[in-house]
């Protein structure tokens, strides 16, 4: 049974949605503002979110933006359900990562069909649980890194950096981009912190096999690149 988070400040609308979705086989949970909605997303793990735009504490798009920036929530599909009908609003929400956009008033049967279609589409995307290159392997589920069969000890930030590099090899990433991906909302963190954790990651790899430490390349004036091609030289 798919779990749906209903985010709307009007209890009547949430109740109407619940009465329509539960007979269709959905398990519904509710939130009336952004703070409660974010807590429900991170603690209740819904399969999909129906999100109003105008909410206490800020626009629903702020929650959408935050969800799409964070690893734990970026894969959760969001359907905007809102009274905002202007084309610019629709474009903005879709570009921010919303999977669909439904305007109020809406037909509940159509909404149920859209939810099912969205869940079918997102179910086809199976995120990789293991990443690797050569003899270096990273297991996302168990949070383990091995090189030549031996475990490598590293901190959570270094783990996320290595995961990011393995997912996007040969790309040059600025310190600002890495900062946003790894630290997200921790706006007090400075870009030089990226360099500190890159050094720690290199040191962890260096201890196991110096050749793998050299895969993390510094790109002068820009940032860093992970280049597995060097293993074959």
C-alpha positions as CSV (number, residue, x, y, z in Angstrom):
1,X,0.0,0.0,0.0
2,X,1.5,3.3,-1.1
3,X,1.8,6.0,1.5
4,X,0.7,9.5,0.4
5,X,1.5,12.7,2.4
6,X,-1.2,15.3,2.0
7,X,0.2,18.8,2.6
8,X,-2.5,21.5,2.7
9,X,-3.4,24.1,5.3
10,X,-7.1,23.5,4.8
11,X,-8.3,20.5,6.8
12,X,-11.4,20.2,4.7
13,X,-9.3,19.6,1.6
14,X,-7.1,17.1,3.4
15,X,-10.2,15.2,4.6
16,X,-11.7,15.2,1.1
17,X,-8.4,13.9,-0.4
18,X,-8.2,11.2,2.3
19,X,-11.8,10.1,1.6
20,X,-10.9,9.8,-2.1
21,X,-7.5,8.1,-1.8
22,X,-8.1,5.6,1.0
23,X,-10.8,3.6,-0.9
24,X,-8.3,3.6,-3.9
25,X,-5.8,1.7,-1.7
26,X,-3.6,4.5,-0.4
27,X,-2.4,5.1,3.1
28,X,-2.7,8.8,3.9
29,X,-0.8,10.9,6.3
30,X,-1.3,14.7,6.7
31,X,0.5,17.9,7.3
32,X,-0.8,21.5,7.5
33,X,2.4,23.5,7.2
34,X,6.0,23.3,5.9
35,X,7.7,22.4,9.2
36,X,5.3,19.5,9.9
37,X,5.5,18.4,6.2
38,X,9.3,18.2,6.3
39,X,9.2,16.2,9.5
40,X,6.7,13.8,8.0
41,X,8.7,13.4,4.8
42,X,11.9,12.5,6.7
43,X,10.3,10.4,9.5
44,X,7.3,8.8,7.9
45,X,8.9,8.0,4.4
46,X,5.9,8.6,2.1
47,X,5.9,7.2,-1.4
48,X,4.5,10.4,-2.8
49,X,3.6,13.9,-1.7
50,X,0.6,16.0,-2.7
51,X,1.8,19.6,-2.0
52,X,-0.1,22.8,-1.9
53,X,1.7,26.0,-2.8
54,X,0.3,28.5,-0.3
55,X,1.2,27.2,3.2
56,X,1.9,28.7,6.7
57,X,5.6,29.2,7.2
58,X,6.4,29.7,3.5
59,X,5.4,28.4,0.0
60,X,5.2,24.7,-0.7
61,X,7.9,25.2,-3.4
62,X,10.3,25.9,-0.5
63,X,9.6,22.4,0.8
64,X,10.0,21.0,-2.8
65,X,13.3,22.8,-3.2
66,X,14.6,21.4,0.1
67,X,13.4,17.9,-0.7
68,X,15.2,17.9,-4.1
69,X,18.5,19.0,-2.6
70,X,18.7,16.3,0.1
71,X,19.7,12.7,-0.7
72,X,17.1,11.2,1.6
73,X,14.2,12.9,0.0
74,X,15.1,13.9,-3.5
75,X,13.7,10.7,-5.0
76,X,10.2,11.1,-3.4
77,X,7.8,12.3,-6.2
78,X,5.8,15.4,-5.6
79,X,2.6,16.5,-7.2
80,X,1.6,20.1,-6.7
81,X,-2.1,20.5,-5.9
82,X,-2.8,24.2,-5.8
83,X,-5.1,27.1,-6.7
84,X,-2.2,28.8,-8.6
85,X,-3.0,28.4,-12.2
86,X,-0.6,30.8,-13.9
87,X,1.7,29.3,-16.5
88,X,4.7,30.7,-14.8
89,X,3.8,28.9,-11.5
90,X,3.4,25.6,-13.4
91,X,6.7,26.0,-15.1
92,X,8.5,27.0,-11.9
93,X,7.2,24.0,-10.0
94,X,8.1,21.5,-12.8
95,X,11.6,22.9,-13.2
96,X,12.1,22.6,-9.5
97,X,11.4,18.9,-9.7
98,X,7.6,18.4,-9.3
99,X,6.4,15.4,-11.2
100,X,3.0,16.8,-12.0
101,X,0.8,19.9,-11.4
102,X,-2.9,19.8,-10.6
103,X,-4.9,22.9,-10.2
104,X,-7.9,23.4,-7.8
105,X,-10.7,22.6,-8.1
106,X,-9.8,19.2,-9.4
107,X,-11.5,15.9,-10.3
108,X,-10.6,13.4,-7.6
109,X,-10.7,10.4,-10.0
110,X,-8.3,12.2,-12.3
111,X,-6.0,13.0,-9.4
112,X,-6.0,9.3,-8.3
113,X,-5.1,8.3,-11.9
114,X,-2.2,10.9,-11.9
115,X,-0.9,9.6,-8.6
116,X,-0.9,6.0,-9.8
117,X,0.8,7.1,-13.1
118,X,3.5,8.9,-11.2
119,X,4.1,6.0,-8.9
120,X,4.4,3.7,-11.9
121,X,6.9,6.0,-13.6
122,X,9.1,6.5,-10.5
123,X,9.0,2.8,-9.6
124,X,10.9,2.1,-12.9
125,X,13.9,4.0,-11.6
126,X,15.9,1.7,-9.4
127,X,18.7,3.6,-7.7
128,X,22.1,1.8,-7.6
129,X,22.9,0.4,-4.3
130,X,26.5,-0.4,-5.3
131,X,29.1,1.8,-7.1
132,X,32.7,1.1,-8.0
133,X,35.6,1.3,-10.3
134,X,38.4,-1.2,-10.6
135,X,38.9,-2.8,-7.2
136,X,37.2,0.1,-5.4
137,X,33.6,-0.7,-4.3
138,X,31.0,1.4,-2.4
139,X,27.9,-0.1,-1.0
140,X,25.3,2.6,-0.3
141,X,22.9,0.4,1.8
142,X,25.6,-1.0,4.2
143,X,27.7,2.3,4.1
144,X,30.8,0.3,3.4
145,X,33.8,1.0,1.2
146,X,36.2,-1.7,0.2
147,X,39.4,-1.7,-1.9
148,X,40.8,-5.0,-3.1
149,X,38.4,-6.7,-0.7
150,X,39.6,-4.8,2.4
151,X,37.4,-2.4,4.3
152,X,38.3,1.3,4.2
153,X,37.3,3.5,7.2
154,X,36.1,7.0,6.4
155,X,33.7,9.5,7.8
156,X,30.2,10.2,6.5
157,X,31.2,13.3,4.6
158,X,34.0,11.5,2.8
159,X,31.6,8.6,2.0
160,X,29.2,11.1,0.4
161,X,32.0,12.7,-1.5
162,X,33.2,9.4,-2.9
163,X,29.6,8.4,-3.8
164,X,29.2,11.7,-5.6
165,X,32.5,11.2,-7.5
166,X,31.6,7.6,-8.5
167,X,28.2,8.7,-9.8
168,X,29.7,11.4,-11.9
169,X,33.2,10.4,-13.1
170,X,35.2,12.7,-15.4
171,X,33.1,15.8,-14.5
172,X,34.7,18.9,-13.0
173,X,32.9,19.9,-9.9
174,X,33.3,23.3,-8.3
175,X,33.8,23.6,-4.5
176,X,30.4,25.4,-4.3
177,X,28.7,22.5,-6.0
178,X,30.3,19.9,-3.8
179,X,29.5,22.1,-0.8
180,X,25.8,22.3,-1.7
181,X,25.6,18.5,-2.4
182,X,27.4,17.3,0.7
183,X,26.3,19.9,3.3
184,X,23.0,21.1,1.9
185,X,21.3,23.5,4.4
186,X,24.5,24.0,6.5
187,X,25.0,27.4,5.1
188,X,27.7,28.3,7.7
189,X,30.1,25.9,6.1
190,X,32.8,27.5,4.0
191,X,34.1,26.3,0.7
192,X,37.6,25.6,2.2
193,X,35.9,22.8,4.2
194,X,35.5,20.9,1.0
195,X,39.3,20.9,0.6
196,X,39.7,19.4,4.2
197,X,37.4,16.5,3.4
198,X,38.9,15.9,0.0
199,X,42.3,15.5,1.8
200,X,40.8,13.1,4.3
201,X,39.2,11.1,1.4
202,X,42.5,11.0,-0.4
203,X,44.3,9.9,2.7
204,X,41.9,7.0,3.3
205,X,42.4,5.8,-0.3
206,X,46.1,6.4,-0.1
207,X,46.5,4.1,2.8
208,X,44.8,1.3,0.9
209,X,46.2,1.9,-2.6
210,X,48.0,5.1,-3.7
211,X,46.8,4.7,-7.3
212,X,43.2,5.3,-6.2
213,X,44.0,8.4,-4.2
214,X,45.4,9.9,-7.5
215,X,42.0,9.5,-9.1
216,X,40.7,12.6,-7.3
217,X,42.3,15.4,-9.3
218,X,42.5,19.1,-8.4
219,X,41.4,21.3,-11.3
220,X,43.2,24.6,-10.7
221,X,40.8,27.6,-10.2
222,X,37.7,25.4,-10.4
223,X,37.5,22.4,-8.1
224,X,37.9,18.6,-8.4
225,X,37.5,15.8,-10.9
226,X,37.3,12.1,-10.4
227,X,39.1,10.4,-13.3
228,X,39.0,6.5,-13.3
229,X,40.7,6.5,-16.7
230,X,44.0,6.9,-14.9
231,X,43.7,3.4,-13.6
232,X,44.2,2.1,-17.1
233,X,47.4,4.1,-17.8
